[in-house]
Amino acid sequence: MLNHLAPGLGALGLGGLLGYGVAIAFRSAARTLGCMLGLLFILLQVLAYYKIVTVDWGSLAHQAAPAGHAAEAAGQRLWHILTYNLPFAGGFAGGFLLGMRRV
């Protein structure tokens, strides 16, 4: 698994390895959250189909717009926390990008 990443991670050092690990954990958490949101959407659509609930998607999108700005600010804050006081933040960023691009 790491054979194709060894040259890149070797150059990045400890920061790269840590960044790669954080990216793998982040991707796993994001995938789990995405699955949960997808299942919630399916449940809502089934309930709407059987006329158990009525969902006003336009109003929901309007109400959720400020949450997008808050999520962007939270992402910037999280990156600041993850790279706080790291002398190898460049390597961390490189490893993180490699981990996020991993297929």
N, C-alpha and C positions, 0 to 999 in steps of 0.2 A: 504494500500500500504506500509506504513512504519512499519506495525506491525512486519513483519519478520526481518526488519532492526533495530528496536529499540534497542535491546540489544547491537549490534555492534556499532551503532552510539552513544549510550549513553556512552560507554566507550571511544569513540574517542572525544567526546565533540564538542565544537564550530568548531575546525579545521576540524573534520570529516564532520560536516554539510556543511561547506563551500566547502570542497573538493567534497562532493557528488553533491552539486548544480552546481559547475563548470563542473564536469564530465557529468551531464545531459545536460547542455548547449553545451558542446563540442560534445557530441554524436549527438545532434540534428543538429548542424551545419555540422558535418561530414556526416551525413545521407543526408542532403540537397545537399551538394557538390557532394556526390556520385551519387545521382539521376540525377543531372545536367550533370555530366560527362557521365553517362550511356546514357542519351538522346542525348548528343552530338555525342557519338560513333554510336548510331543507325542512326542519321541523316547522318553522314559521310558515313556509310555503304550503306544507301539507295541511296545517291548521287553517290557513286562509282558504285553501281549496275546498275544505269541508265547511267553510263559513263559521268556524269556531271563533276565529279572530279576524280583525280587519287591520291591515298594516298600511299606513300612509307613508310610502317610501320617500316621496318628495319632502315631506315634513321631517322625516328622519334624517335625510341627507342635509337639510338646512340646519338642523339642530347639531349634527355631528361635525360641521365645518370648523368650529373653534377647537374641537378635539384634535383635528389634524395639525393645527399650529402648536398645540400643547405637546403632541407626540414628537414633533420636530425639535422643539426646545428640549424635551426630555432626552432625545437621542444625542443631542449635542452635549448635554450635561453628563450622560452616561459615558460618552467617549472621553470627556475631560476626567471623569473619575477613574476610568480604566487606565489612562495614560498618566495619571498624576504621579509625579516624582519618579518617573521611569527614565533612567539615563539612556535606555535603548528604545525610546518611543518610536523611532523610525523603523527599527526591526520589528517591533510589535505591530505597527501598521502594515508592514509588508507581509508578515505572517498571517495577520487577520484577513487581508485581502486574498491571500492564497487559500486560506481556509474557507472563505465565503465562495470562492470560485470553484472549489472542489466539487466534482460531480458525483 
